[in-house]
Amino acid sequence: MKTQIIFAGHGGQGVLELANNVCYFELLKGRHVAYTPSYGPESRGGKVKCYVVISDQEIDSPIVEQPDYLVVMNAPSMDYTGLLRKGGTLFMNSSLIALAPSRDDIQTIKIPATEIAAALKDSSTPEIQDTQIAANSVMLGAYLGVTENYLDDQVLKSVFGHFLVDRKAVYIPLNMSAALKGYQFIQKIAPRLSP
């Protein structure tokens, strides 16, 4: 089985980190992955997207033309919605995106990722001032809530532990909490999602 995903947003939102986390999660499950980032010349604020292909077999092309899933973190990136295949799933950060697409042939899941991450401030370690940076991990949890039958905390911790090393390790608990909140958000709305 092959799954194709596009992750999109702007620089500074952790879009590429989100795609990396999904890829490593799948690698830990023994699947093949292809990761192809694309971003503008701006260091922050420019458009960022990443093509991800996941497969049980070797991957012949890393290019995604009609993704099964589209994960959108900001309003300008909603213009990728036209690429989503019929029957595909759109994850949109409803904290920053007001209007859902007019397509009725896709499933749209609105996740207030930035708000959920901001609410983690009370439970975060004191040295982390802005928990909104974990909005991408909220979206990771939401994605896994749709694609996984259950969420293995140890696998998730291994994913964050792989990328957040040395001084960045302080962010592991925040990202774990954010991903679990995203996963739980999906579990709450699951009865309303079409199969």
N, C-alpha and C positions, 0 to 999 in steps of 0.2 A: 504494500500500500504506500502511496506517495501523497504527501501533504505539502501544499505550497502556501506561503504566507508573505505578506508585505507588512512591514512595520514602518510607520511614518509619523513625523512630527517636526519639531525644529531643534536646532542645536542647543544643547544644555538640558534637554528633557530626558536624556538617558535612553534614547531610542535604540542606539547601537548596543548599549549594555543590555537592554531588554532582549534584543534579538540574540545576543551572545548567551544570555542565561537560558533561553529556550533551547538553543542549539546544544549547550552543554548538558542540559537536562535530558535531551533525547540521546546524546552520546552515552550517558550513563545507563540508559535503557538498552544500549546495544544497537542503536539505529544509525544509519548514515545521514550526514547533514552537509549542506552547502550553505555558505554565508557570504553574501555579496552586498557590502555597504555602498551607499552613494550619497554624497553630500555636496553642498555648494561651497564656494570659496570662503564664506564667512566662518569665523572661528566660533561664533555664538549667534544664535537666532536665525541662521539660514535653514532652508529646508533639508531634512535628512530622511532618507528611506533606506531600508535594508530588505533584500530578497532572501528568504530562507526556504530551502527545500529539505524535507525530511522524508526518508524512505527506508523500507526494509531491505531494498536492493541497492546496488551501486547507482549513483546518480549520474545521468548522462549529460545534464545541462543545469547550470545554476540559475538560469534566467526564469523568472516567474512572469507569465503573461496573463493568466487568469487564476488569481489566488483563491484558495478555499477559504482563507481567513485574511482579513485586513484589520490591523490594529492601528488606530489613528489617535494621536495624542493632542492634536490642535486643529483648529478650524481650517486653516489653509490646506492642510493635507487631506481634507475630505474630497478633493478633486480626484483622488485615486479610487474613489468608490466605483466609478465606471468600469474599472478593471476587474472587480470582484465577479467571480463566476456566478451564474444563476444558481440559487440555492446555497450560496456561500454565507459566511457570517462576518458581520462588521462589529468590531469592538470599538466604541467611541468614548473618549474621555468627556463625559457630559459636563464636567466642571468648566471646560474651556470651549465646548462646542454646543451651540444653542439649537441648531436645526439638524434634524435627522434627514437622511437622503429620501428622495421621493420614490425610490425603487421599492416595489412590493414583491420582488422575486428573491429577496435576500432576507436573512435574519439580522436585525439590528439590536445590539445589546448596549445599553447606555450605562456606563460605569462612572460615577463621580470620583475618579481616581485621585485627582488633586485634593479634593475635600477630605477623602478618606485618609490620605497621607498626612494632611495638615492636622487632623484630629489625633494623630499619634504623638503629638508634641508632649502631652501630659505623661505618656508612658515611656518616652525616649530618654536616653542618657543625657545629662545636662550639657555635655560638650557639643551635642547636635542641636543647633539653633533652629534650623529650617527643615522640618520633616517632610515638606512638600517634595523634596528631592526623591522621595521614595514612591512617587506616583507611578513610576515605571514598574516597580515591584508589585504594586496593587494590580496593575494591568497584567503582570505575569500570573499572579494568583487567579485572576478572572479567566485568563486564557486556559490555565490548567483546570479550572473548575468546569470548563466546557469539554475539554479534550481528554481528561483523565477520570477514571472511575473513582479513584481516591487519591489523596495527596500524601505522599510519603515525606514526613518532616525531615528525615535523615538525608534523603536524596536532595531535597531543597536546600538543606544546610550545607551539603557538599557543593552544590552549585555556587552559593554565595561565598563559601570558604575558598573556592577555587580562584575567584576573581578579586575578592576583598581580602588582601593579604597585608601583612605588616601594619602600618598605621591605619590603613583602611578597614582593618578587622573590626574596629569599633562600630562600623555600620552594619555588621551582620545581624544583630538583634533587631534593629529597625527594619531592615529589609525582610527579615523573616516575618515580623509582625505585619508589615504591609502586604506581603504575599498572602498570608493567611487571611487577612481582612478581605482581600480581593476574592479569594476562593470562597469564603463564607458569604460574601455578597451574592455570588452566583448561586450558591446553594439555597439562599433565601428566595431568589426569583426563579429558580429552576422550574417550578410548576407552570410558569407563564411562558417558558421558552418552548418553541415548537421543536419537535424531534428532528 
